[in-house]
Amino acid sequence: MHFIDLAAQQQRIRKILEEKVLRVMDHGQYIMGPEIKMLEEELAAFTGVKHAVACSSGTDALLMALMAYGVGPGDAIFTTPFTFIATAEVVALLGATPVFVDIDPRTYNIDPEKLELAISAVKENNPQLYPLPATRNSQTLTPRGIIPVDLFGLPADYDLIKAIAQEHGLFVVEDAAQAFGAEYHGKKAGSLADIACTSFFPAKPLGGYGDGGMCFTDSDTLADSMISVRIHGMGSDRYDNIRVGINGRLDTLQAAILLAKFSLFPEEVTLRQQVAERYSSLLAENESIVVPYVPEGYLSVWAQYSLLACDGALRSALQDALQKEGIPTAVYYPKPLHVQTAFTALGYKPGDFPVSDNCAERIFSLPMHPYLKEDDQKRIAAVINRI
Ligand SMILES: *Cc1c(COP(=O)(O)O)cnc(C)c1O
């Protein structure tokens, strides 16, 4: 059994994939060819935003978003420690400081109440109020922005987050790397903040056959900045450089592959709902695990289907039992960012974000993809319910 079955999907669209890839080989515009604009237009329309800017990865999408805001040393960027390293890595790369905020125990997304506390703590430079990062020479930080993550494909609570952002004059960048196709009160992930960033890493809900990403925004100025940053800070032409940028382009071939895959995507979002609902009903009676919670008005795209075991020992027992039956599982994330070696300089301690620490010990994810068969799900649930 596969954790994610990309072969089943390829079988369905093999012909259109071949056509689209061959078309690129025929026209030969491997860099910024016409497929880039086609993909940007299709995904902007799907998401319901004015501008989409294709780029080289989800990580670079986040970097380009922060560079569009001119984020740099002295800036505090609030985000969750229960995410993939990239979310906070881009903040540190620009010399700014990630300020971590614990998560809601039911959604695993940033907790708006604690976000308020953390912003006040930074403003008053008061770590008594909320755990704060160490800074060089005890430099004080200026709150600049918030990066909520739509973890496992479930959007964060943007109504509350945006109200807080507005009150404090902060920007919001949605890390929708796992959430393309999800919805929040009728709006698509990718349209929920000032800028949204997604990833086309093969294992994401809309994945390519390599790295890729995209930024979304309704703002003309932010879109212009990101388009410039994407190609070495270009101005009126490629050899006019008006800012320091990056090589952040998406390959034309990757855009062609994504166009083929996108033709199936809306149907796959529906199939993912069915797979997730089946898991949740097969596991509903099991009192030693917690199935995913989807609040009213939200649609998850189920990048992961994650269970919370009652403790770490049960998680290990379940993972071992499943593995013996040839069923792969994974842990996202075993080590929250505040305790990662890369962020030692921030001076955070285990226990600073107790909900994240606790989830890291208990969470694990089951195989999840649109083509998972009911029989396989029954077999998986039988193993879990037997332990
Ligand atoms: C995958 C991921 C990223 C980075 O995307 P890449 O395309 O791998 O660079 C960023 N944030 C989150 C939450 C992710 O899951």
PDBQT file of the ligand as one rigid body, heavy atoms in Angstrom, charges set to zero:
ROOT
HETATM    1  C1  LIG A 401       5.533  21.831   1.809  1.00  0.00    +0.000 C 
HETATM    2  C2  LIG A 401       5.402  23.008   2.679  1.00  0.00    +0.000 A 
HETATM    3  C3  LIG A 401       6.128  24.190   2.443  1.00  0.00    +0.000 A 
HETATM    4  C4  LIG A 401       7.231  24.304   1.423  1.00  0.00    +0.000 C 
HETATM    5  O1  LIG A 401       6.884  23.928   0.139  1.00  0.00    +0.000 OA
HETATM    6  P1  LIG A 401       8.036  23.428  -0.871  1.00  0.00    +0.000 P 
HETATM    7  O2  LIG A 401       7.354  23.433  -2.192  1.00  0.00    +0.000 OA
HETATM    8  O3  LIG A 401       8.435  22.054  -0.420  1.00  0.00    +0.000 OA
HETATM    9  O4  LIG A 401       9.156  24.379  -0.800  1.00  0.00    +0.000 OA
HETATM   10  C5  LIG A 401       5.873  25.293   3.242  1.00  0.00    +0.000 A 
HETATM   11  N1  LIG A 401       4.977  25.237   4.233  1.00  0.00    +0.000 NA
HETATM   12  C6  LIG A 401       4.277  24.120   4.499  1.00  0.00    +0.000 A 
HETATM   13  C7  LIG A 401       3.267  24.137   5.608  1.00  0.00    +0.000 C 
HETATM   14  C8  LIG A 401       4.471  22.956   3.744  1.00  0.00    +0.000 A 
HETATM   15  O5  LIG A 401       3.788  21.848   4.031  1.00  0.00    +0.000 OA
ENDROOT
TORSDOF 0
